[in-house]
Amino acid sequence: MSEINNANWNYPTPIWFGLNRTSEIMLALDELGINKPLVVTDPQFAENDSFKKIIKKLSDSSIHFSIFTDIKGNPTGKNVSDGVLKFNAGSSDGVIAIGGGSALDAGKAIAFMSKQKENLWFFEDIGDNWTKAITENMPKVIAIPTTAGTGSETGRASLIVDEDTYTKKIIFHPSILPDLVILDPEITISLPAHLTAATGMDALAHCLEAYCSKVYHPMAHGIAVEGIKSIKDNLVTAYKDPRNLKARSEMLVSSPMGSTAFQKGLGAIHSLSHPVNAVHDLHHGLTNAIFMPYVIKFNQPEIESRIILLSNYLELEDKSFSGFLSWIVDLRRQLSIPHTLKELNIKFDFDSLAEMALIDPSTSTNPIKMTLSDMKKLYIDSYEGNLN
């Protein structure tokens, strides 16, 4: 797009997109009938000028609100339960979740769990427990992402760490999907370059794994392709020129495209990431980026023809499978993403991590059926930098 045109659309939930759309927060609250919102964000963004402007809008009105910021980079069950206590103590009737994936996931889970009698882990995405949730008078959620990557703003799940088992669990229910999303590229300008890179690679991982999944979902498949193209065309620009609002806008839209696309499934990139995120509290987008080329190479026997088609659509100079893999590696280099796990200077227990990765929900839709030895080898290859 040559210019940024404000627009509203509804897919998969109402989205208000464009410049300065966060100034319409009072209109959003009125539309959803929220009178006492709990504002959920992470402690870092709570100090951001953009956040303070939104809070001033609320303060200048007659609305009653409270703020909750006790959220880790990988939000925990305790973060959610503490948020529910804050929600109930303030007699809140809705949530404004502002921030990256951690704040959005926590905010969605807080709103959902404020009505439940079962504990949080009862609603892990296993079996049909989600059908037993209490859904009457569910609090409305407004999601305002400050990063372009997780796509949590259009997701029906929250990823929460169970600190007792050091596992990252998917808490699922259709009602977790936010009721309104505000995509304002101006609020992403202050995002540090390394987070622009990591979250952008997270969006790419979502789109790419959805594209490679064998699950039949043609709508999600098409969205994944367009998401990859948008990320190819804009991520490096957003990283190198953070005030380029056109690139920021395109990335901000590609993020919910990724989370919409992965209704089609994910794969081993996420299977490998979730355990190291939970055990070592590493950034999810960063680890997705590190694992990406190793998983692509592992899946080559099943995805090569599909990757060649994608390479043609992306107009890569080398449209072969190896050319695509080289593009991924070069993209990471331009974004200063480490090539190996070894560069993180952390001691990993690959035996236990591999066991956790194998049973991760993302494993089931990887293009190649995974074994325990496959998972361990991928961890070792990612640590040593083996792409052969």
C-alpha atoms as a printed R data frame, in Angstrom:
    type eleno elety resid chain resno       x       y      z
1   ATOM     1    CA   MET     A     1   0.000   0.000  0.000
2   ATOM     2    CA   SER     A     2   1.385   3.432 -0.920
3   ATOM     3    CA   GLU     A     3  -0.332   5.053  2.064
4   ATOM     4    CA   ILE     A     4  -1.962   3.920  5.270
5   ATOM     5    CA   ASN     A     5  -5.740   3.986  5.075
6   ATOM     6    CA   ASN     A     6  -7.691   3.422  8.267
7   ATOM     7    CA   ALA     A     7 -10.130   0.549  7.897
8   ATOM     8    CA   ASN     A     8 -12.381  -1.740  9.910
9   ATOM     9    CA   TRP     A     9 -12.965  -5.373  9.074
10  ATOM    10    CA   ASN     A    10 -14.313  -8.480 10.756
11  ATOM    11    CA   TYR     A    11 -12.105 -11.545 10.327
12  ATOM    12    CA   PRO     A    12 -11.951 -13.530 12.490
13  ATOM    13    CA   THR     A    13 -13.076 -10.842 14.975
14  ATOM    14    CA   PRO     A    14 -13.772  -7.086 14.596
15  ATOM    15    CA   ILE     A    15 -10.521  -5.239 13.837
16  ATOM    16    CA   TRP     A    16  -9.952  -1.485 13.808
17  ATOM    17    CA   PHE     A    17  -6.798  -0.788 11.809
18  ATOM    18    CA   GLY     A    18  -4.906   2.409 11.127
19  ATOM    19    CA   LEU     A    19  -3.029   5.384 12.500
20  ATOM    20    CA   ASN     A    20  -3.983   6.752 15.904
21  ATOM    21    CA   ARG     A    21  -6.762   4.179 16.360
22  ATOM    22    CA   THR     A    22  -5.849   3.779 20.042
23  ATOM    23    CA   SER     A    23  -7.310   7.271 20.547
24  ATOM    24    CA   GLU     A    24 -10.694   5.613 19.984
25  ATOM    25    CA   ILE     A    25 -10.438   3.494 23.135
26  ATOM    26    CA   MET     A    26 -13.472   5.130 24.757
27  ATOM    27    CA   LEU     A    27 -15.559   4.412 21.648
28  ATOM    28    CA   ALA     A    28 -14.411   0.791 21.800
29  ATOM    29    CA   LEU     A    29 -15.408   0.468 25.457
30  ATOM    30    CA   ASP     A    30 -18.790   2.020 24.728
31  ATOM    31    CA   GLU     A    31 -19.383  -0.314 21.783
32  ATOM    32    CA   LEU     A    32 -18.739  -3.365 23.942
33  ATOM    33    CA   GLY     A    33 -20.563  -2.025 26.990
34  ATOM    34    CA   ILE     A    34 -17.485  -2.133 29.240
35  ATOM    35    CA   ASN     A    35 -17.738   0.231 32.208
36  ATOM    36    CA   LYS     A    36 -15.025  -1.009 34.569
37  ATOM    37    CA   PRO     A    37 -12.104  -2.394 32.565
38  ATOM    38    CA   LEU     A    38  -9.045  -4.088 33.963
39  ATOM    39    CA   VAL     A    39  -6.101  -2.855 31.908
40  ATOM    40    CA   VAL     A    40  -3.571  -5.667 31.509
41  ATOM    41    CA   THR     A    41  -0.034  -5.005 30.311
42  ATOM    42    CA   ASP     A    42   3.533  -6.030 31.103
43  ATOM    43    CA   PRO     A    43   5.661  -3.959 33.501
44  ATOM    44    CA   GLN     A    44   7.941  -2.702 30.721
45  ATOM    45    CA   PHE     A    45   5.173  -1.344 28.499
46  ATOM    46    CA   ALA     A    46   3.492   0.247 31.529
47  ATOM    47    CA   GLU     A    47   6.305   2.832 31.377
48  ATOM    48    CA   ASN     A    48   5.797   3.513 27.654
49  ATOM    49    CA   ASP     A    49   4.456   6.897 26.515
50  ATOM    50    CA   SER     A    50   1.873   5.201 24.280
51  ATOM    51    CA   PHE     A    51   0.496   3.330 27.267
52  ATOM    52    CA   LYS     A    52   0.391   6.493 29.335
53  ATOM    53    CA   LYS     A    53  -1.615   8.239 26.587
54  ATOM    54    CA   ILE     A    54  -4.213   5.470 26.656
55  ATOM    55    CA   ILE     A    55  -4.395   5.654 30.457
56  ATOM    56    CA   LYS     A    56  -4.837   9.417 30.267
57  ATOM    57    CA   LYS     A    57  -7.795   8.886 27.918
58  ATOM    58    CA   LEU     A    58  -9.350   6.618 30.527
59  ATOM    59    CA   SER     A    59  -8.489   8.966 33.393
60  ATOM    60    CA   ASP     A    60 -10.031  11.972 31.623
61  ATOM    61    CA   SER     A    61 -13.317  10.100 31.338
62  ATOM    62    CA   SER     A    62 -15.716   9.141 34.096
63  ATOM    63    CA   ILE     A    63 -14.875   5.477 33.656
64  ATOM    64    CA   HIS     A    64 -13.533   3.420 36.578
65  ATOM    65    CA   PHE     A    65 -10.559   1.215 35.753
66  ATOM    66    CA   SER     A    66  -7.695  -0.671 37.367
67  ATOM    67    CA   ILE     A    67  -4.298  -1.770 36.056
68  ATOM    68    CA   PHE     A    68  -2.564  -5.148 36.309
69  ATOM    69    CA   THR     A    69   1.095  -5.509 35.266
70  ATOM    70    CA   ASP     A    70   2.403  -8.566 37.132
71  ATOM    71    CA   ILE     A    71   3.167 -10.585 34.005
72  ATOM    72    CA   LYS     A    72   6.310 -12.470 32.998
73  ATOM    73    CA   GLY     A    73   7.644 -12.669 29.450
74  ATOM    74    CA   ASN     A    74   6.227 -16.183 29.376
75  ATOM    75    CA   PRO     A    75   3.094 -15.695 31.509
76  ATOM    76    CA   THR     A    76   2.472 -18.190 34.296
77  ATOM    77    CA   GLY     A    77  -0.571 -19.693 35.927
78  ATOM    78    CA   LYS     A    78   0.100 -17.509 38.976
79  ATOM    79    CA   ASN     A    79   0.094 -14.403 36.769
80  ATOM    80    CA   VAL     A    80  -3.370 -15.395 35.569
81  ATOM    81    CA   SER     A    81  -4.742 -16.235 39.029
82  ATOM    82    CA   ASP     A    82  -3.350 -12.990 40.450
83  ATOM    83    CA   GLY     A    83  -4.976 -11.131 37.564
84  ATOM    84    CA   VAL     A    84  -8.327 -12.782 38.266
85  ATOM    85    CA   LEU     A    85  -8.084 -11.649 41.911
86  ATOM    86    CA   LYS     A    86  -7.404  -8.084 40.709
87  ATOM    87    CA   PHE     A    87 -10.293  -8.339 38.219
88  ATOM    88    CA   ASN     A    88 -12.751  -9.441 40.866
89  ATOM    89    CA   ALA     A    89 -11.488  -7.033 43.522
90  ATOM    90    CA   GLY     A    90 -12.221  -4.119 41.201
91  ATOM    91    CA   SER     A    91 -15.603  -5.535 40.126
92  ATOM    92    CA   SER     A    92 -14.267  -5.326 36.580
93  ATOM    93    CA   ASP     A    93 -16.553  -6.166 33.669
94  ATOM    94    CA   GLY     A    94 -14.027  -6.310 30.828
95  ATOM    95    CA   VAL     A    95 -10.325  -6.376 29.928
96  ATOM    96    CA   ILE     A    96  -8.145  -4.091 27.848
97  ATOM    97    CA   ALA     A    97  -5.057  -6.180 27.041
98  ATOM    98    CA   ILE     A    98  -2.185  -4.047 25.738
99  ATOM    99    CA   GLY     A    99   1.245  -5.376 24.831
100 ATOM   100    CA   GLY     A   100   2.987  -8.288 23.206
101 ATOM   101    CA   GLY     A   101   1.913 -11.901 23.334
102 ATOM   102    CA   SER     A   102   2.508 -12.197 27.077
103 ATOM   103    CA   ALA     A   103   0.098  -9.390 27.976
104 ATOM   104    CA   LEU     A   104  -2.494 -10.459 25.420
105 ATOM   105    CA   ASP     A   105  -2.374 -14.119 26.462
106 ATOM   106    CA   ALA     A   106  -2.602 -13.176 30.146
107 ATOM   107    CA   GLY     A   107  -5.395 -10.667 29.584
108 ATOM   108    CA   LYS     A   108  -7.484 -13.137 27.600
109 ATOM   109    CA   ALA     A   109  -6.960 -15.868 30.195
110 ATOM   110    CA   ILE     A   110  -7.838 -13.527 33.068
111 ATOM   111    CA   ALA     A   111 -11.133 -12.577 31.443
112 ATOM   112    CA   PHE     A   112 -11.938 -16.217 30.696
113 ATOM   113    CA   MET     A   113 -10.983 -17.572 34.127
114 ATOM   114    CA   SER     A   114 -12.895 -14.860 36.004
115 ATOM   115    CA   LYS     A   115 -16.063 -16.888 35.319
116 ATOM   116    CA   GLN     A   116 -14.778 -20.447 35.777
117 ATOM   117    CA   LYS     A   117 -15.145 -22.850 38.696
118 ATOM   118    CA   GLU     A   118 -12.515 -25.279 37.410
119 ATOM   119    CA   ASN     A   119  -8.831 -24.401 37.607
120 ATOM   120    CA   LEU     A   120  -6.849 -23.035 34.661
121 ATOM   121    CA   TRP     A   121  -5.194 -26.321 33.688
122 ATOM   122    CA   PHE     A   122  -8.560 -28.043 33.346
123 ATOM   123    CA   PHE     A   123  -8.957 -26.063 30.106
124 ATOM   124    CA   GLU     A   124  -5.700 -27.211 28.513
125 ATOM   125    CA   ASP     A   125  -6.318 -27.978 24.847
126 ATOM   126    CA   ILE     A   126  -6.743 -31.719 25.374
127 ATOM   127    CA   GLY     A   127  -9.975 -33.614 24.851
128 ATOM   128    CA   ASP     A   128 -13.254 -31.749 25.148
129 ATOM   129    CA   ASN     A   129 -12.882 -30.019 28.508
130 ATOM   130    CA   TRP     A   130 -13.392 -26.696 26.783
131 ATOM   131    CA   THR     A   131 -17.035 -27.651 26.320
132 ATOM   132    CA   LYS     A   132 -17.463 -27.603 30.113
133 ATOM   133    CA   ALA     A   133 -16.567 -23.923 30.479
134 ATOM   134    CA   ILE     A   134 -19.011 -21.389 31.898
135 ATOM   135    CA   THR     A   135 -19.697 -18.924 29.089
136 ATOM   136    CA   GLU     A   136 -22.616 -16.849 30.382
137 ATOM   137    CA   ASN     A   137 -21.809 -13.143 30.781
138 ATOM   138    CA   MET     A   138 -18.212 -13.640 29.699
139 ATOM   139    CA   PRO     A   139 -16.225 -10.374 30.107
140 ATOM   140    CA   LYS     A   140 -15.459  -8.610 26.836
141 ATOM   141    CA   VAL     A   141 -11.820  -8.226 25.781
142 ATOM   142    CA   ILE     A   142 -10.191  -5.464 23.745
143 ATOM   143    CA   ALA     A   143  -6.759  -6.481 22.439
144 ATOM   144    CA   ILE     A   144  -4.181  -3.867 21.450
145 ATOM   145    CA   PRO     A   145  -0.959  -5.547 20.249
146 ATOM   146    CA   THR     A   146   2.283  -3.590 20.568
147 ATOM   147    CA   THR     A   147   4.332  -6.174 18.678
148 ATOM   148    CA   ALA     A   148   3.878  -7.694 15.235
149 ATOM   149    CA   GLY     A   149   4.344 -11.388 15.729
150 ATOM   150    CA   THR     A   150   2.384 -13.492 18.174
151 ATOM   151    CA   GLY     A   151  -1.044 -12.881 16.656
152 ATOM   152    CA   SER     A   152  -2.586 -13.523 20.064
153 ATOM   153    CA   GLU     A   153  -5.086 -10.785 19.273
154 ATOM   154    CA   THR     A   154  -6.874 -13.145 16.880
155 ATOM   155    CA   GLY     A   155  -6.267 -16.376 18.761
156 ATOM   156    CA   ARG     A   156  -8.733 -18.587 20.617
157 ATOM   157    CA   ALA     A   157  -6.093 -19.747 23.070
158 ATOM   158    CA   SER     A   158  -3.577 -18.465 25.601
159 ATOM   159    CA   LEU     A   159  -0.134 -19.989 26.126
160 ATOM   160    CA   ILE     A   160   0.518 -20.157 29.851
161 ATOM   161    CA   VAL     A   161   3.439 -21.735 31.731
162 ATOM   162    CA   ASP     A   162   2.649 -24.302 34.432
163 ATOM   163    CA   GLU     A   163   5.440 -23.554 36.894
164 ATOM   164    CA   ASP     A   164   4.960 -26.861 38.709
165 ATOM   165    CA   THR     A   165   5.906 -28.882 35.635
166 ATOM   166    CA   TYR     A   166   7.825 -26.224 33.637
167 ATOM   167    CA   THR     A   167   5.570 -26.808 30.668
168 ATOM   168    CA   LYS     A   168   3.909 -24.310 28.365
169 ATOM   169    CA   LYS     A   169   0.246 -25.213 28.034
170 ATOM   170    CA   ILE     A   170  -2.375 -24.115 25.527
171 ATOM   171    CA   ILE     A   171  -5.522 -22.935 27.284
172 ATOM   172    CA   PHE     A   172  -8.296 -23.099 24.681
173 ATOM   173    CA   HIS     A   173 -11.844 -21.913 24.331
174 ATOM   174    CA   PRO     A   174 -13.602 -20.084 21.463
175 ATOM   175    CA   SER     A   175 -14.652 -17.382 23.942
176 ATOM   176    CA   ILE     A   176 -10.973 -16.508 24.548
177 ATOM   177    CA   LEU     A   177 -10.945 -14.812 21.128
178 ATOM   178    CA   PRO     A   178 -10.939 -11.031 21.807
179 ATOM   179    CA   ASP     A   179 -14.143  -9.155 21.051
180 ATOM   180    CA   LEU     A   180 -12.352  -6.214 19.405
181 ATOM   181    CA   VAL     A   181  -8.817  -5.670 18.140
182 ATOM   182    CA   ILE     A   182  -7.141  -2.289 17.634
183 ATOM   183    CA   LEU     A   183  -4.157  -2.404 15.248
184 ATOM   184    CA   ASP     A   184  -2.310   0.910 15.493
185 ATOM   185    CA   PRO     A   185   1.170   0.861 13.909
186 ATOM   186    CA   GLU     A   186   2.215   3.990 15.786
187 ATOM   187    CA   ILE     A   187   2.156   2.064 19.055
188 ATOM   188    CA   THR     A   188   4.839  -0.316 17.720
189 ATOM   189    CA   ILE     A   189   7.434   2.344 16.820
190 ATOM   190    CA   SER     A   190   9.147   2.239 20.219
191 ATOM   191    CA   LEU     A   191   9.592  -1.538 20.099
192 ATOM   192    CA   PRO     A   192  13.319  -2.369 20.430
193 ATOM   193    CA   ALA     A   193  14.937  -3.653 17.245
194 ATOM   194    CA   HIS     A   194  15.690  -7.114 18.659
195 ATOM   195    CA   LEU     A   195  12.007  -7.570 19.555
196 ATOM   196    CA   THR     A   196  10.896  -6.309 16.139
197 ATOM   197    CA   ALA     A   197  13.112  -9.041 14.687
198 ATOM   198    CA   ALA     A   198  12.053 -11.832 17.053
199 ATOM   199    CA   THR     A   199   8.325 -11.140 16.881
200 ATOM   200    CA   GLY     A   200   8.482 -10.781 13.110
201 ATOM   201    CA   MET     A   201  10.137 -14.176 12.859
202 ATOM   202    CA   ASP     A   202   7.411 -15.538 15.128
203 ATOM   203    CA   ALA     A   203   4.805 -14.362 12.620
204 ATOM   204    CA   LEU     A   204   6.827 -16.020  9.847
205 ATOM   205    CA   ALA     A   205   6.972 -19.279 11.823
206 ATOM   206    CA   HIS     A   206   3.191 -19.234 12.221
207 ATOM   207    CA   CYS     A   207   2.568 -18.647  8.533
208 ATOM   208    CA   LEU     A   208   5.263 -21.048  7.319
209 ATOM   209    CA   GLU     A   209   4.283 -23.965  9.538
210 ATOM   210    CA   ALA     A   210   0.621 -23.460  8.678
211 ATOM   211    CA   TYR     A   211   1.534 -23.440  4.971
212 ATOM   212    CA   CYS     A   212   3.520 -26.683  5.333
213 ATOM   213    CA   SER     A   213   0.886 -28.500  7.404
214 ATOM   214    CA   LYS     A   214  -0.978 -31.238  5.547
215 ATOM   215    CA   VAL     A   215  -4.260 -30.352  7.241
216 ATOM   216    CA   TYR     A   216  -6.861 -29.341  4.657
217 ATOM   217    CA   HIS     A   217  -7.949 -25.744  5.259
218 ATOM   218    CA   PRO     A   218  -7.727 -23.764  1.988
219 ATOM   219    CA   MET     A   219  -8.692 -20.429  3.547
220 ATOM   220    CA   ALA     A   220  -5.953 -20.670  6.170
221 ATOM   221    CA   HIS     A   221  -3.534 -21.917  3.500
222 ATOM   222    CA   GLY     A   222  -4.084 -18.811  1.363
223 ATOM   223    CA   ILE     A   223  -3.709 -16.469  4.320
224 ATOM   224    CA   ALA     A   224  -0.426 -18.166  5.230
225 ATOM   225    CA   VAL     A   225   0.981 -17.552  1.746
226 ATOM   226    CA   GLU     A   226   0.075 -13.862  1.798
227 ATOM   227    CA   GLY     A   227   1.418 -13.510  5.328
228 ATOM   228    CA   ILE     A   228   4.804 -14.901  4.275
229 ATOM   229    CA   LYS     A   229   4.930 -12.526  1.306
230 ATOM   230    CA   SER     A   230   4.142  -9.515  3.500
231 ATOM   231    CA   ILE     A   231   6.812 -10.502  6.030
232 ATOM   232    CA   LYS     A   232   9.395 -10.998  3.259
233 ATOM   233    CA   ASP     A   233   8.648  -7.543  1.899
234 ATOM   234    CA   ASN     A   234   8.505  -5.625  5.178
235 ATOM   235    CA   LEU     A   235  10.247  -7.212  8.160
236 ATOM   236    CA   VAL     A   236  13.797  -6.110  7.393
237 ATOM   237    CA   THR     A   237  12.587  -2.577  6.631
238 ATOM   238    CA   ALA     A   238  10.692  -2.398  9.942
239 ATOM   239    CA   TYR     A   239  13.815  -3.648 11.717
240 ATOM   240    CA   LYS     A   240  16.235  -1.225 10.082
241 ATOM   241    CA   ASP     A   241  13.879   1.766  9.806
242 ATOM   242    CA   PRO     A   242  11.609   1.575 12.864
243 ATOM   243    CA   ARG     A   243   9.709   4.762 12.005
244 ATOM   244    CA   ASN     A   244   8.648   3.424  8.604
245 ATOM   245    CA   LEU     A   245   4.923   3.263  9.299
246 ATOM   246    CA   LYS     A   246   4.133   1.488  6.030
247 ATOM   247    CA   ALA     A   247   6.380  -1.441  6.962
248 ATOM   248    CA   ARG     A   248   5.128  -1.365 10.546
249 ATOM   249    CA   SER     A   249   1.526  -1.468  9.297
250 ATOM   250    CA   GLU     A   250   2.143  -4.419  7.003
251 ATOM   251    CA   MET     A   251   3.885  -6.333  9.784
252 ATOM   252    CA   LEU     A   252   1.113  -5.521 12.246
253 ATOM   253    CA   VAL     A   253  -1.426  -7.037  9.847
254 ATOM   254    CA   SER     A   254   0.762 -10.057  9.024
255 ATOM   255    CA   SER     A   255   0.781 -10.999 12.690
256 ATOM   256    CA   PRO     A   256  -2.967 -11.818 12.992
257 ATOM   257    CA   MET     A   257  -2.718 -13.386  9.540
258 ATOM   258    CA   GLY     A   258  -0.297 -15.882 11.072
259 ATOM   259    CA   SER     A   259  -2.511 -16.745 14.012
260 ATOM   260    CA   THR     A   260  -5.532 -17.034 11.731
261 ATOM   261    CA   ALA     A   261  -3.583 -19.305  9.377
262 ATOM   262    CA   PHE     A   262  -2.389 -21.682 12.046
263 ATOM   263    CA   GLN     A   263  -5.883 -23.010 12.497
264 ATOM   264    CA   LYS     A   264  -4.366 -25.302  9.847
265 ATOM   265    CA   GLY     A   265  -1.770 -26.493 12.354
266 ATOM   266    CA   LEU     A   266   1.825 -25.788 13.333
267 ATOM   267    CA   GLY     A   267   4.813 -28.099 13.565
268 ATOM   268    CA   ALA     A   268   8.178 -28.943 15.081
269 ATOM   269    CA   ILE     A   269   9.429 -25.335 15.184
270 ATOM   270    CA   HIS     A   270   6.853 -24.677 17.878
271 ATOM   271    CA   SER     A   271   7.261 -28.121 19.456
272 ATOM   272    CA   LEU     A   272  10.942 -27.409 20.038
273 ATOM   273    CA   SER     A   273  10.332 -23.833 21.192
274 ATOM   274    CA   HIS     A   274   7.662 -24.365 23.823
275 ATOM   275    CA   PRO     A   275   9.823 -26.459 26.208
276 ATOM   276    CA   VAL     A   276  12.833 -24.116 26.090
277 ATOM   277    CA   ASN     A   277  10.519 -21.129 26.561
278 ATOM   278    CA   ALA     A   278   8.980 -22.708 29.666
279 ATOM   279    CA   VAL     A   279  12.162 -24.118 31.218
280 ATOM   280    CA   HIS     A   280  14.575 -21.288 30.392
281 ATOM   281    CA   ASP     A   281  12.149 -18.350 30.016
282 ATOM   282    CA   LEU     A   282  13.454 -17.588 26.505
283 ATOM   283    CA   HIS     A   283  11.583 -15.371 24.051
284 ATOM   284    CA   HIS     A   284   9.269 -17.485 21.921
285 ATOM   285    CA   GLY     A   285   9.906 -15.617 18.684
286 ATOM   286    CA   LEU     A   286  13.672 -15.821 19.167
287 ATOM   287    CA   THR     A   287  13.665 -19.577 19.637
288 ATOM   288    CA   ASN     A   288  11.264 -20.076 16.735
289 ATOM   289    CA   ALA     A   289  13.711 -18.149 14.574
290 ATOM   290    CA   ILE     A   290  16.660 -20.263 15.702
291 ATOM   291    CA   PHE     A   291  14.890 -23.583 15.110
292 ATOM   292    CA   MET     A   292  13.322 -22.577 11.786
293 ATOM   293    CA   PRO     A   293  15.948 -23.640  9.196
294 ATOM   294    CA   TYR     A   294  16.738 -26.917 10.991
295 ATOM   295    CA   VAL     A   295  13.080 -27.949 10.993
296 ATOM   296    CA   ILE     A   296  12.638 -26.889  7.359
297 ATOM   297    CA   LYS     A   297  15.594 -29.059  6.413
298 ATOM   298    CA   PHE     A   298  14.285 -32.005  8.447
299 ATOM   299    CA   ASN     A   299  10.875 -31.750  6.744
300 ATOM   300    CA   GLN     A   300  12.351 -31.462  3.235
301 ATOM   301    CA   PRO     A   301  11.154 -34.895  2.006
302 ATOM   302    CA   GLU     A   302   7.526 -33.889  2.586
303 ATOM   303    CA   ILE     A   303   7.561 -30.134  1.849
304 ATOM   304    CA   GLU     A   304  10.082 -29.628 -0.972
305 ATOM   305    CA   SER     A   305   7.584 -29.248 -3.807
306 ATOM   306    CA   ARG     A   306   5.417 -26.935 -1.724
307 ATOM   307    CA   ILE     A   307   8.429 -24.804 -0.793
308 ATOM   308    CA   ILE     A   308   9.436 -24.488 -4.460
309 ATOM   309    CA   LEU     A   309   5.934 -23.210 -5.305
310 ATOM   310    CA   LEU     A   310   6.212 -20.706 -2.460
311 ATOM   311    CA   SER     A   311   9.669 -19.606 -3.613
312 ATOM   312    CA   ASN     A   312   8.254 -18.798 -7.031
313 ATOM   313    CA   TYR     A   313   5.452 -16.733 -5.526
314 ATOM   314    CA   LEU     A   314   7.943 -14.881 -3.297
315 ATOM   315    CA   GLU     A   315  10.077 -14.233 -6.408
316 ATOM   316    CA   LEU     A   316  13.248 -15.435 -4.726
317 ATOM   317    CA   GLU     A   317  16.367 -15.249 -6.863
318 ATOM   318    CA   ASP     A   318  17.016 -18.965 -6.263
319 ATOM   319    CA   LYS     A   319  13.638 -20.721 -6.350
320 ATOM   320    CA   SER     A   320  14.913 -24.154 -5.314
321 ATOM   321    CA   PHE     A   321  14.451 -25.709 -1.870
322 ATOM   322    CA   SER     A   322  18.060 -24.885 -0.980
323 ATOM   323    CA   GLY     A   323  17.483 -21.335 -2.228
324 ATOM   324    CA   PHE     A   324  14.527 -20.946  0.136
325 ATOM   325    CA   LEU     A   325  16.567 -22.321  3.033
326 ATOM   326    CA   SER     A   326  19.364 -19.861  2.199
327 ATOM   327    CA   TRP     A   327  16.822 -17.014  2.191
328 ATOM   328    CA   ILE     A   328  15.685 -17.974  5.709
329 ATOM   329    CA   VAL     A   329  19.270 -18.110  6.973
330 ATOM   330    CA   ASP     A   330  20.113 -14.782  5.331
331 ATOM   331    CA   LEU     A   331  16.947 -13.184  6.721
332 ATOM   332    CA   ARG     A   332  17.994 -14.204 10.221
333 ATOM   333    CA   ARG     A   333  21.477 -12.800  9.611
334 ATOM   334    CA   GLN     A   334  20.035  -9.430  8.556
335 ATOM   335    CA   LEU     A   335  17.980  -9.396 11.761
336 ATOM   336    CA   SER     A   336  20.966 -10.366 13.966
337 ATOM   337    CA   ILE     A   337  19.240 -13.592 15.020
338 ATOM   338    CA   PRO     A   338  21.663 -16.207 16.440
339 ATOM   339    CA   HIS     A   339  22.289 -19.125 14.109
340 ATOM   340    CA   THR     A   340  22.555 -21.676 16.931
341 ATOM   341    CA   LEU     A   341  21.282 -22.390 20.429
342 ATOM   342    CA   LYS     A   342  24.916 -22.504 21.545
343 ATOM   343    CA   GLU     A   343  25.136 -18.727 21.093
344 ATOM   344    CA   LEU     A   344  22.595 -18.266 23.909
345 ATOM   345    CA   ASN     A   345  25.181 -19.554 26.418
346 ATOM   346    CA   ILE     A   346  22.697 -21.775 28.225
347 ATOM   347    CA   LYS     A   347  23.128 -25.365 29.356
348 ATOM   348    CA   PHE     A   348  20.307 -27.438 27.908
349 ATOM   349    CA   ASP     A   349  19.119 -30.923 28.884
350 ATOM   350    CA   PHE     A   350  18.153 -32.169 25.450
351 ATOM   351    CA   ASP     A   351  16.898 -35.524 26.729
352 ATOM   352    CA   SER     A   352  14.174 -33.995 28.890
353 ATOM   353    CA   LEU     A   353  13.437 -31.212 26.391
354 ATOM   354    CA   ALA     A   354  12.975 -33.776 23.608
355 ATOM   355    CA   GLU     A   355  10.444 -35.685 25.708
356 ATOM   356    CA   MET     A   356   8.494 -32.484 26.302
357 ATOM   357    CA   ALA     A   357   8.675 -31.486 22.632
358 ATOM   358    CA   LEU     A   358   7.385 -34.842 21.420
359 ATOM   359    CA   ILE     A   359   4.121 -34.506 23.367
360 ATOM   360    CA   ASP     A   360   3.635 -30.825 22.535
361 ATOM   361    CA   PRO     A   361   0.305 -30.252 20.705
362 ATOM   362    CA   SER     A   362   2.133 -28.714 17.723
363 ATOM   363    CA   THR     A   363   3.915 -31.991 17.000
364 ATOM   364    CA   SER     A   364   0.837 -33.747 15.649
365 ATOM   365    CA   THR     A   365   0.588 -31.511 12.554
366 ATOM   366    CA   ASN     A   366   4.266 -31.513 11.609
367 ATOM   367    CA   PRO     A   367   4.559 -32.718  7.974
368 ATOM   368    CA   ILE     A   368   6.692 -35.689  9.075
369 ATOM   369    CA   LYS     A   369   5.701 -37.857 12.036
370 ATOM   370    CA   MET     A   370   8.174 -37.139 14.824
371 ATOM   371    CA   THR     A   371  10.000 -39.576 17.120
372 ATOM   372    CA   LEU     A   372  11.855 -38.911 20.355
373 ATOM   373    CA   SER     A   373  15.197 -39.369 18.585
374 ATOM   374    CA   ASP     A   374  14.099 -36.899 15.883
375 ATOM   375    CA   MET     A   375  13.395 -34.263 18.502
376 ATOM   376    CA   LYS     A   376  16.695 -34.776 20.273
377 ATOM   377    CA   LYS     A   377  18.605 -34.675 16.977
378 ATOM   378    CA   LEU     A   378  16.896 -31.412 16.012
379 ATOM   379    CA   TYR     A   379  17.890 -29.885 19.333
380 ATOM   380    CA   ILE     A   380  21.492 -31.022 18.848
381 ATOM   381    CA   ASP     A   381  21.589 -29.838 15.217
382 ATOM   382    CA   SER     A   382  20.185 -26.459 16.278
383 ATOM   383    CA   TYR     A   383  22.804 -26.239 19.023
384 ATOM   384    CA   GLU     A   384  25.719 -27.206 16.779
385 ATOM   385    CA   GLY     A   385  24.514 -25.440 13.600
386 ATOM   386    CA   ASN     A   386  24.248 -28.620 11.532
387 ATOM   387    CA   LEU     A   387  22.133 -27.976  8.414
388 ATOM   388    CA   ASN     A   388  23.461 -30.895  6.376
